[in-house]
Amino acid sequence: MIDEIHEECGVFAIENVDNAVSYCYYGLHSLQHRGQEAAGICVVNHHKMIVHKGEGLVFDVFTEDQLAKLKGNMAIGHVRYSTAGGSGIMNVQPFLFRTMSGSMAIAHNGNIVNANELKKQLEKDGSIFASTSDTEVLGHLIKRAKGCFVDRICQALRQLDGAFAFVIMIEDRIYGARDCYGLRPLSLGQLSNGSYVLASETCAFDVIGADFIRNIEPGEVICIKNQQIQTKKYRETNLQNKMCAMEYVYFSRPDSTINGINVHSARKRAGEILYQEAPVEGDIVIGVPDSSLSAAMGYAKASHIPYEMGLIKNKYVGRTFIQPTQTMRE
């Protein structure tokens, strides 16, 4: 049984740049709030894939010496948050699949709700799994599919149900894909030299100097190779755009933009609406660091009650809500 469901992680991908690992490192650092249990980067160097990953924060997993060994012009990366039962180095991403026909790396944000059923069928057909992660299922489905690589991705994705964003890398190109419901975010950016970047949040573009281009559409697969883009819909019907509300409420950084809406502005407006719907008398308004600070500002603005700092967060402690067990969160 797959005893883990990925909830909220961060993915990053970049192609056709010198020292791609540096861009990936800083991109993951900006996405650290999306997962603090583990981090990993896979690079391509002359059609050879090299991966380094480990448990801990990005800063802990990657030293200067380790980064120097990850030479290449393409990279994908991942910061990880899991629920109870899914910890351990075997589940740290990106996953690297080596086959006789070539290598493939996958990083994933979200959860595949029919993963157990798919895994049972794959095991009946002879597949062997090395992790308890639902992400590994996609690798097996792609390998068993027929046709060119993008068609194999599309065939695999059509078998998945859930909320997900994937970045997939082979020796000469990178793919990105979103679930057909649009629940998990994935955005496209571009550097000044024309190279493209994929990331869970636009704040990752800001830190590396990339411009936001657009969101990957629900049900879309995008292929990036040599600063060129091709797109394809793996599903044409029943496409929806139902971004998870928790992206605005909690998961995303306030300086990110999700579906054209700045997260800080959305939280501030939510605070204003909260006062309109549930007004109270008070002396001061205090935000709980860090996600509710924007909402508290909005509440203070609408209520004309002074906003004050009343709770201080230890800057050296990570996000507590996304610890995998209730005991660790407490």
Secondary structure, DSSP 8 states (H G I E B T S, - for coil): -----B---EEEEE-S-TTHHHHHHHHHHHTGGG--SEEEEEEEETTEEEEEEEES-HHHH--HHHHHH---SEEEEEEE-B-TT--SGGG-SSEEEEETTEEEEEEEEEEETTHHHHHHHHHHTT---SSS-THHHHHHHHHH--SSHHHHHHHHHTT--EEEEEEEEETTEEEEEE-TT--S--EEEE-TTS-EEEESSTHHHHHHT-EEEEE--TTEEEEEETTEEEEEES--SS------HHIIIIIS-TT-EETTEEHHHHHHHHHHHHHHHS----S-B---TTTTHHHHHHHHHHHT--B-------TTS--STTSSSHHHH-
